[in-house]
Amino acid sequence: MEKKWWLQGIKVLLLLSFIVPMLAACAISDTVKEQYPLESVNGSGSSTSYVYRAENQTVPEVATQLIEKKKPQEKSKESTDRMFLVYSDEIIHIQQAPDAPEDTLIEVDSKEYVRQNYNMSFLEGYLLASLIGDLFDNGRYGNGGYRGYSSKDVYKPQGTYRKPSDQDVKKAPPMTVDRTGTIFKRSKNADSTVMGGKKGSSGSSSGSKGTIITGDKKGSSGKKGTVFTKPKKTYPKVRSGSGRISRRR
């Protein structure tokens, strides 16, 4: 009994050893793009910025939801205006939407995008100086004037934001995608299924019975063979006769 318990414990530990690294490897951007629609894109390659919209949610509410999904390396103080979440490869800039204050914009920036566009002094009001120093290589970068998507028209980044193209959507697909489909229900009537017959554009039966042709076009017997044929009514032959039973002595 004790040996069986140990085996079960080892199995659980092995399972956790596989699951935990997989969860840790999941990027926070995957969580964002699964929950919110993509609104705007800027940059390419290793320097990218994707902007999503969370309707009828405040900045602290969105930040809390993302933190619950994956704990950041650092987060800024709670604010209704803007907040930052710092992860290993990405920085999430959560900001109130200027066109709809009841909405929140979620800007997912690669660290390279932050280096090339943001200003160090701007981020010093939100993040630790040591982290900013490492991010901008102690002043080598961080001379841009960008301050986030909500103020992109005033503090312009390198390049311009654009509506997501089909390729952008494939890279970072939004959750709200219009899809259409067809459900086929198998008919209870066997004759409604076409076998070898013509089908309509939707794949449904054209209403005629299908046939299977054996041999050449008319078959070896010169007749078409149908899929469903009535069984022949045959009766067993009855033989009359007489016999006797002898008793073994």
ZAVEX-688865 format. One line per field, with one value per residue (C-alpha): x, y, z; residue in three letters; residue number from 1. Coordinates in steps of 0.1 Angstrom, whole numbers, padded with zeros to 4 digits. Example, Ala and Ser with C-alpha at 12.3 -4.5 7.8 and 13.67 -1.06 7.14 Angstrom:
% ZAVEX-688865
x <- c(0123_0137)
y <- c(-0045_-0011)
z <- c(0078_0071)
rest <- c(Ala_Ser)
nr <- c(1_2)
END
This chain:
% ZAVEX-688865
x <- c(0000_0028_0047_0015_0013_0049_0043_0012_0033_0060_0035_0020_0055_0064_0031_0037_0073_0058_0029_0046_0073_0046_0025_0055_0065_0031_0035_0011_0004_-0013_-0037_-0044_-0051_-0074_-0095_-0096_-0100_-0070_-0073_-0040_-0005_0029_0064_0078_0103_0116_0102_0064_0034_-0001_-0030_-0062_-0094_-0111_-0146_-0163_-0133_-0111_-0073_-0070_-0096_-0076_-0043_-0057_-0070_-0036_-0017_-0040_-0031_0006_0026_0048_0084_0073_0041_0035_0013_-0025_-0039_-0070_-0050_-0022_-0003_0027_0033_0068_0075_0106_0101_0072_0059_0022_0011_-0025_-0041_-0075_-0089_-0090_-0120_-0140_-0130_-0151_-0128_-0092_-0064_-0039_-0006_0017_0052_0083_0113_0130_0100_0102_0140_0135_0105_0099_0116_0135_0123_0087_0090_0108_0075_0061_0090_0120_0152_0172_0148_0148_0186_0188_0160_0177_0212_0221_0211_0223_0186_0155_0158_0125_0095_0067_0044_0019_-0009_-0034_-0011_0004_-0008_0012_0042_0047_0065_0088_0065_0027_0000_-0023_-0053_-0045_-0039_-0048_-0012_-0013_-0045_-0028_0001_-0021_-0057_-0085_-0110_-0140_-0139_-0170_-0172_-0198_-0204_-0228_-0242_-0252_-0277_-0279_-0313_-0333_-0343_-0316_-0327_-0318_-0281_-0265_-0239_-0222_-0249_-0247_-0245_-0255_-0232_-0239_-0231_-0267_-0287_-0304_-0334_-0327_-0315_-0279_-0268_-0237_-0228_-0209_-0187_-0191_-0217_-0245_-0229_-0221_-0258_-0268_-0287_-0279_-0274_-0293_-0279_-0310_-0327_-0356_-0346_-0357_-0385_-0372_-0385_-0366_-0372_-0393_-0385_-0411_-0401_-0404_-0380_-0378_-0360_-0343_-0334_-0298_-0296)
y <- c(0000_0024_0015_0024_0057_0066_0057_0080_0108_0104_0106_0138_0154_0144_0159_0192_0193_0194_0217_0244_0253_0253_0278_0300_0300_0313_0350_0376_0388_0355_0362_0397_0387_0359_0383_0416_0428_0441_0478_0491_0480_0497_0485_0452_0425_0427_0462_0459_0475_0460_0479_0462_0477_0465_0480_0493_0484_0506_0506_0490_0463_0453_0453_0431_0406_0404_0400_0371_0354_0360_0378_0405_0412_0447_0468_0505_0520_0517_0545_0553_0570_0546_0516_0495_0458_0446_0410_0393_0402_0426_0457_0462_0498_0500_0534_0551_0555_0592_0587_0567_0572_0542_0520_0510_0505_0477_0484_0454_0467_0446_0458_0468_0491_0507_0513_0530_0551_0558_0585_0574_0604_0596_0560_0571_0582_0547_0521_0515_0534_0502_0484_0515_0516_0479_0484_0514_0501_0529_0557_0543_0542_0560_0593_0591_0612_0586_0583_0557_0552_0574_0604_0592_0623_0646_0624_0606_0572_0561_0549_0553_0532_0515_0494_0457_0439_0403_0394_0413_0395_0362_0371_0385_0374_0391_0371_0387_0372_0367_0331_0312_0275_0248_0220_0189_0166_0130_0121_0093_0083_0062_0072_0108_0099_0101_0075_0081_0106_0144_0168_0204_0232_0228_0191_0181_0156_0167_0146_0116_0082_0074_0043_0021_0009_-0024_-0035_-0011_0017_-0007_-0035_-0070_-0079_-0048_-0033_-0007_-0021_-0001_0006_-0006_-0037_-0056_-0091_-0120_-0140_-0175_-0205_-0236_-0267_-0293_-0330_-0356_-0392_-0419_-0436_-0458_-0458_-0489_-0497_-0508_-0541)
z <- c(0000_0009_-0023_-0044_-0026_-0035_-0071_-0073_-0057_-0083_-0111_-0097_-0094_-0130_-0142_-0124_-0137_-0173_-0167_-0146_-0173_-0200_-0180_-0173_-0210_-0220_-0229_-0214_-0249_-0256_-0228_-0241_-0277_-0266_-0245_-0263_-0299_-0317_-0326_-0340_-0349_-0353_-0360_-0374_-0365_-0330_-0325_-0324_-0306_-0306_-0291_-0278_-0264_-0232_-0234_-0202_-0180_-0159_-0160_-0125_-0134_-0166_-0147_-0120_-0146_-0163_-0131_-0121_-0153_-0150_-0123_-0138_-0128_-0117_-0118_-0114_-0087_-0092_-0112_-0132_-0159_-0168_-0154_-0165_-0162_-0169_-0181_-0194_-0231_-0231_-0214_-0210_-0210_-0198_-0204_-0204_-0239_-0249_-0272_-0247_-0211_-0200_-0221_-0215_-0241_-0237_-0254_-0257_-0265_-0271_-0251_-0283_-0292_-0257_-0261_-0295_-0287_-0250_-0229_-0198_-0177_-0185_-0173_-0141_-0127_-0129_-0127_-0106_-0117_-0116_-0140_-0163_-0163_-0174_-0200_-0216_-0212_-0187_-0210_-0243_-0254_-0241_-0259_-0277_-0270_-0271_-0241_-0252_-0277_-0259_-0267_-0300_-0319_-0295_-0286_-0319_-0321_-0349_-0377_-0376_-0362_-0387_-0387_-0385_-0418_-0425_-0417_-0384_-0374_-0381_-0358_-0331_-0337_-0317_-0298_-0315_-0350_-0371_-0383_-0402_-0405_-0415_-0395_-0414_-0398_-0409_-0423_-0408_-0444_-0459_-0495_-0488_-0488_-0522_-0530_-0563_-0573_-0579_-0549_-0547_-0538_-0501_-0502_-0497_-0517_-0549_-0541_-0564_-0554_-0559_-0578_-0580_-0615_-0616_-0645_-0674_-0675_-0677_-0658_-0670_-0670_-0690_-0661_-0634_-0600_-0573_-0539_-0521_-0536_-0522_-0510_-0531_-0516_-0516_-0497_-0486_-0505_-0486_-0494_-0485_-0476_-0451_-0427_-0397_-0364_-0354_-0318_-0311_-0294)
rest <- c(Met_Glu_Lys_Lys_Trp_Trp_Leu_Gln_Gly_Ile_Lys_Val_Leu_Leu_Leu_Leu_Ser_Phe_Ile_Val_Pro_Met_Leu_Ala_Ala_Cys_Ala_Ile_Ser_Asp_Thr_Val_Lys_Glu_Gln_Tyr_Pro_Leu_Glu_Ser_Val_Asn_Gly_Ser_Gly_Ser_Ser_Thr_Ser_Tyr_Val_Tyr_Arg_Ala_Glu_Asn_Gln_Thr_Val_Pro_Glu_Val_Ala_Thr_Gln_Leu_Ile_Glu_Lys_Lys_Lys_Pro_Gln_Glu_Lys_Ser_Lys_Glu_Ser_Thr_Asp_Arg_Met_Phe_Leu_Val_Tyr_Ser_Asp_Glu_Ile_Ile_His_Ile_Gln_Gln_Ala_Pro_Asp_Ala_Pro_Glu_Asp_Thr_Leu_Ile_Glu_Val_Asp_Ser_Lys_Glu_Tyr_Val_Arg_Gln_Asn_Tyr_Asn_Met_Ser_Phe_Leu_Glu_Gly_Tyr_Leu_Leu_Ala_Ser_Leu_Ile_Gly_Asp_Leu_Phe_Asp_Asn_Gly_Arg_Tyr_Gly_Asn_Gly_Gly_Tyr_Arg_Gly_Tyr_Ser_Ser_Lys_Asp_Val_Tyr_Lys_Pro_Gln_Gly_Thr_Tyr_Arg_Lys_Pro_Ser_Asp_Gln_Asp_Val_Lys_Lys_Ala_Pro_Pro_Met_Thr_Val_Asp_Arg_Thr_Gly_Thr_Ile_Phe_Lys_Arg_Ser_Lys_Asn_Ala_Asp_Ser_Thr_Val_Met_Gly_Gly_Lys_Lys_Gly_Ser_Ser_Gly_Ser_Ser_Ser_Gly_Ser_Lys_Gly_Thr_Ile_Ile_Thr_Gly_Asp_Lys_Lys_Gly_Ser_Ser_Gly_Lys_Lys_Gly_Thr_Val_Phe_Thr_Lys_Pro_Lys_Lys_Thr_Tyr_Pro_Lys_Val_Arg_Ser_Gly_Ser_Gly_Arg_Ile_Ser_Arg_Arg_Arg)
nr <- c(1_2_3_4_5_6_7_8_9_10_11_12_13_14_15_16_17_18_19_20_21_22_23_24_25_26_27_28_29_30_31_32_33_34_35_36_37_38_39_40_41_42_43_44_45_46_47_48_49_50_51_52_53_54_55_56_57_58_59_60_61_62_63_64_65_66_67_68_69_70_71_72_73_74_75_76_77_78_79_80_81_82_83_84_85_86_87_88_89_90_91_92_93_94_95_96_97_98_99_100_101_102_103_104_105_106_107_108_109_110_111_112_113_114_115_116_117_118_119_120_121_122_123_124_125_126_127_128_129_130_131_132_133_134_135_136_137_138_139_140_141_142_143_144_145_146_147_148_149_150_151_152_153_154_155_156_157_158_159_160_161_162_163_164_165_166_167_168_169_170_171_172_173_174_175_176_177_178_179_180_181_182_183_184_185_186_187_188_189_190_191_192_193_194_195_196_197_198_199_200_201_202_203_204_205_206_207_208_209_210_211_212_213_214_215_216_217_218_219_220_221_222_223_224_225_226_227_228_229_230_231_232_233_234_235_236_237_238_239_240_241_242_243_244_245_246_247_248_249)
END
